[in-house]
Amino acid sequence: MTAGITVTVASTRGSVPREAGTFMRVWASGQSGTIGGGALEFEAARLAREMLESGQTEAERTVPLGPDLGQCCGGSVTLRFTDEGRETPQTAPPLWIWGAGHVGRAIAGVMAPLGDRAITLIDTHADRMPADLGQRIAPLVAADPLRVVHRAPKEADHIIVTYSHDLDLALCDALLRHGFASCGLIGSQTKWARFQRRLMKMGHANAQILSIACPIGTPSLGKHPQAIAVGVAAALICPSADLKRDPSQTTETKEQTG
């Protein structure tokens, strides 16, 4: 792993760009995430790279945004700098994405920069995995994905976006038996109605089946994988929000038809 520094907003006072808990990572030749941009972020990146050069592994700095940096926010931010080898606390449930096609990759790509949960991307073949997953996304190649369902934490969120309707159905069945915090399935209302009937024949109660969300995301945003990913991310970030889904629409893409 390339050496890096994690810069975390430890506390804030007054008007500031980002809330406490926000973080970014800084390497000698780049960075990911953001603590608000502007002069604050530039200064934080500069200090982090100084730490990398000197070998320092921990630091804390309180920065008044107005006097020191000329930002109009006017508040102050306390930043904590730690070496990247230390574990970043996970504040959200793990996310398991079943399917590394266009939609699965897009969802992983949208969720990973938030940095608040472990993300596992599962598919049946290694050549379906993107080469540039990043440090926040763990690939899991399984010729038979059903055999790794038991590895998922009971509190995990799941998104099912595989290339196969039969595999989608089998995963719905397996996850209903395993347990989950939430589960979303890509598809149309027609597909979901068919799945509900088949899941009932497999022995699942209707109330249990309806714990799976289908379609996923916000269909009014469109069917582009990135648009689906934005809707899914919104639902995962704020699960209690009413996203006003239109049940007449679908989130099915060209990865799945029928």
C-alpha positions as CSV (number, residue, x, y, z in Angstrom):
1,M,0.0,0.0,0.0
2,T,1.3,3.5,-0.9
3,A,2.1,5.5,2.2
4,G,-0.5,8.1,3.0
5,I,-2.0,10.4,5.6
6,T,-5.7,10.5,6.6
7,V,-6.9,14.0,7.4
8,T,-10.0,14.0,9.5
9,V,-12.2,16.9,10.6
10,A,-12.1,16.2,14.4
11,S,-14.2,19.1,15.5
12,T,-15.7,22.4,14.2
13,R,-16.8,25.8,15.5
14,G,-19.0,28.3,13.7
15,S,-19.5,28.2,10.0
16,V,-17.3,25.6,8.3
17,P,-17.2,23.8,4.9
18,R,-17.7,20.2,6.2
19,E,-18.9,18.5,9.4
20,A,-16.9,16.6,12.0
21,G,-16.0,13.1,10.9
22,T,-15.3,14.1,7.2
23,F,-12.0,12.9,6.0
24,M,-9.7,12.7,3.0
25,R,-6.5,10.8,2.2
26,V,-3.3,12.3,1.0
27,W,-0.4,10.7,-0.8
28,A,2.9,12.1,-2.1
29,S,1.5,12.3,-5.6
30,G,-2.3,12.7,-5.0
31,Q,-5.3,12.6,-2.8
32,S,-8.9,11.3,-2.5
33,G,-12.0,12.6,-0.8
34,T,-12.5,16.2,0.4
35,I,-12.7,18.2,3.6
36,G,-14.3,21.1,1.9
37,G,-11.9,22.3,-0.8
38,G,-10.3,25.8,-1.0
39,A,-7.5,27.1,1.1
40,L,-8.3,24.8,4.0
41,E,-7.9,21.6,1.9
42,F,-4.8,23.0,0.2
43,E,-3.1,23.7,3.6
44,A,-4.2,20.3,5.0
45,A,-2.7,18.5,2.0
46,R,0.5,20.5,2.3
47,L,0.8,19.6,6.0
48,A,0.1,15.9,5.3
49,R,2.8,15.8,2.7
50,E,5.3,17.4,5.1
51,M,4.4,14.5,7.5
52,L,5.1,12.0,4.8
53,E,8.5,13.5,4.1
54,S,9.5,13.7,7.8
55,G,8.0,10.3,8.8
56,Q,5.6,11.9,11.3
57,T,2.6,9.7,11.9
58,E,0.3,11.9,14.0
59,A,-0.6,15.5,14.3
60,E,-3.5,17.8,15.2
61,R,-4.0,21.4,14.0
62,T,-6.8,23.9,14.7
63,V,-7.2,26.3,11.8
64,P,-9.2,29.6,12.0
65,L,-10.7,29.9,8.6
66,G,-11.0,33.7,8.4
67,P,-7.7,35.1,9.9
68,D,-5.4,32.3,8.8
69,L,-6.8,31.3,5.4
70,G,-8.9,34.2,4.2
71,Q,-12.0,32.0,3.8
72,C,-15.4,33.6,4.2
73,C,-16.8,30.8,6.4
74,G,-15.4,32.5,9.5
75,G,-15.4,29.4,11.8
76,S,-12.6,27.2,12.8
77,V,-11.7,23.5,12.2
78,T,-9.6,21.1,14.2
79,L,-7.9,18.6,11.9
80,R,-6.4,15.3,13.0
81,F,-3.6,13.8,10.8
82,T,-2.9,10.1,11.1
83,D,-0.9,7.6,9.1
84,E,-3.0,5.6,6.6
85,G,-2.0,2.3,8.1
86,R,-4.4,3.0,11.0
87,E,-7.9,1.6,10.7
88,T,-10.5,4.2,9.8
89,P,-13.7,3.7,11.9
90,Q,-16.6,2.3,9.9
91,T,-19.8,4.2,10.9
92,A,-22.2,2.6,8.3
93,P,-23.1,-1.0,7.7
94,P,-20.9,-3.1,5.3
95,L,-22.1,-3.0,1.7
96,W,-22.1,-6.1,-0.5
97,I,-22.7,-5.5,-4.2
98,W,-23.6,-8.7,-6.1
99,G,-22.5,-8.1,-9.7
100,A,-19.5,-6.2,-11.1
101,G,-21.1,-5.0,-14.3
102,H,-21.8,-1.4,-15.2
103,V,-24.3,-0.8,-12.4
104,G,-22.4,-2.6,-9.7
105,R,-19.2,-0.7,-10.6
106,A,-21.1,2.6,-10.6
107,I,-22.7,2.0,-7.2
108,A,-19.3,1.0,-5.7
109,G,-17.7,4.1,-7.3
110,V,-20.3,6.4,-5.8
111,M,-20.3,4.9,-2.3
112,A,-16.5,4.3,-1.9
113,P,-15.5,8.0,-1.5
114,L,-17.8,8.4,1.4
115,G,-15.4,6.2,3.3
116,D,-17.8,5.2,6.0
117,R,-18.3,1.5,5.2
118,A,-16.5,-1.5,3.9
119,I,-17.6,-2.4,0.4
120,T,-17.4,-5.9,-1.2
121,L,-17.9,-6.3,-4.9
122,I,-18.8,-9.9,-5.9
123,D,-18.8,-11.6,-9.3
124,T,-18.3,-14.9,-10.9
125,H,-15.1,-14.2,-12.9
126,A,-12.0,-12.2,-12.2
127,D,-12.0,-10.7,-15.7
128,R,-15.3,-8.9,-14.8
129,M,-13.6,-7.0,-12.0
130,P,-12.3,-3.5,-12.9
131,A,-8.6,-3.1,-12.5
132,D,-8.9,0.2,-10.6
133,L,-11.2,-0.7,-7.7
134,G,-9.4,1.5,-5.2
135,Q,-8.5,0.8,-1.6
136,R,-12.1,1.0,-0.2
137,I,-13.6,-1.8,-2.4
138,A,-12.7,-5.4,-1.8
139,P,-13.2,-7.7,-4.8
140,L,-14.6,-11.2,-4.1
141,V,-14.5,-13.7,-7.0
142,A,-16.8,-16.6,-6.5
143,A,-17.7,-19.1,-9.3
144,D,-20.9,-19.8,-7.2
145,P,-21.8,-16.6,-5.4
146,L,-24.4,-18.5,-3.3
147,R,-21.5,-20.2,-1.5
148,V,-20.2,-17.0,0.0
149,V,-23.5,-15.5,1.2
150,H,-22.7,-16.9,4.7
151,R,-19.6,-14.7,4.8
152,A,-21.7,-11.5,4.8
153,P,-22.3,-9.8,8.2
154,K,-25.9,-10.0,9.3
155,E,-25.9,-6.2,9.5
156,A,-24.8,-5.7,5.9
157,D,-26.7,-3.9,3.2
158,H,-26.9,-5.8,-0.1
159,I,-27.5,-4.7,-3.7
160,I,-28.2,-7.4,-6.3
161,V,-27.3,-6.4,-9.8
162,T,-25.9,-9.5,-11.5
163,Y,-26.1,-10.5,-15.2
164,S,-28.5,-13.3,-14.6
165,H,-32.2,-13.3,-13.5
166,D,-31.8,-16.9,-12.2
167,L,-28.8,-15.8,-10.1
168,D,-30.7,-12.8,-8.9
169,L,-33.6,-15.0,-7.7
170,A,-31.2,-17.5,-6.0
171,L,-29.5,-14.6,-4.2
172,C,-32.8,-13.2,-3.0
173,D,-33.7,-16.6,-1.6
174,A,-30.3,-17.1,0.0
175,L,-30.2,-13.6,1.6
176,L,-33.7,-13.9,2.9
177,R,-32.6,-17.0,4.7
178,H,-29.3,-15.5,5.8
179,G,-30.6,-12.1,7.0
180,F,-29.6,-8.5,6.2
181,A,-30.0,-4.9,7.2
182,S,-31.3,-4.0,3.7
183,C,-31.5,-5.6,0.3
184,G,-32.1,-4.0,-3.1
185,L,-32.7,-5.8,-6.4
186,I,-32.3,-4.3,-9.9
187,G,-35.3,-4.9,-12.1
188,S,-38.7,-3.9,-13.5
189,Q,-42.1,-4.2,-11.8
190,T,-42.8,-7.2,-14.0
191,K,-39.6,-9.0,-12.9
192,W,-40.3,-8.2,-9.2
193,A,-43.9,-9.5,-9.4
194,R,-42.6,-12.8,-10.9
195,F,-39.9,-13.0,-8.3
196,Q,-42.4,-12.4,-5.4
197,R,-44.5,-15.4,-6.6
198,R,-41.5,-17.6,-6.9
199,L,-40.1,-16.6,-3.6
200,M,-43.4,-17.4,-1.9
201,K,-43.3,-20.9,-3.5
202,M,-39.8,-21.2,-1.9
203,G,-41.4,-20.8,1.5
204,H,-40.9,-17.1,2.2
205,A,-43.7,-15.1,3.8
206,N,-44.9,-12.1,1.9
207,A,-43.8,-9.6,4.6
208,Q,-40.3,-11.1,4.5
209,I,-40.2,-10.8,0.7
210,L,-41.2,-7.2,0.8
211,S,-38.1,-6.4,2.8
212,I,-36.3,-6.5,-0.5
213,A,-36.6,-3.2,-2.4
214,C,-37.2,-3.4,-6.1
215,P,-36.7,-1.4,-8.3
216,I,-33.7,0.2,-6.7
217,G,-32.6,3.8,-6.7
218,T,-34.8,6.6,-8.2
219,P,-36.1,5.5,-11.6
220,S,-37.0,9.1,-12.5
221,L,-33.3,9.9,-12.7
222,G,-33.0,7.5,-15.7
223,K,-31.5,4.2,-16.6
224,H,-27.8,5.2,-17.0
225,P,-25.7,3.2,-14.5
226,Q,-24.4,6.3,-12.9
227,A,-28.0,7.7,-12.5
228,I,-29.0,4.4,-10.9
229,A,-26.0,4.6,-8.6
230,V,-26.9,8.1,-7.4
231,G,-30.4,7.0,-6.5
232,V,-29.1,3.9,-4.7
233,A,-26.5,6.0,-2.8
234,A,-29.2,8.4,-1.7
235,A,-31.3,5.5,-0.3
236,L,-28.4,4.0,1.5
237,I,-27.2,7.4,3.0
238,C,-30.7,8.4,4.1
239,P,-32.8,5.2,4.3
240,S,-35.7,6.9,6.0
241,A,-36.2,9.4,3.2
242,D,-39.2,9.2,0.9
243,L,-37.5,9.3,-2.5
244,K,-40.9,9.3,-4.3
245,R,-40.2,6.3,-6.5
246,D,-42.4,5.9,-9.5
247,P,-43.5,2.2,-9.5
248,S,-44.4,2.4,-13.2
249,Q,-40.7,2.9,-14.0
250,T,-37.8,0.5,-13.9
251,T,-34.1,0.4,-13.1
252,E,-33.4,-2.5,-15.4
253,T,-30.6,-1.8,-17.8
254,K,-29.1,-3.6,-20.8
255,E,-27.3,-5.9,-18.4
256,Q,-30.6,-7.6,-17.8
257,T,-33.6,-7.8,-20.1
258,G,-37.0,-9.5,-19.9
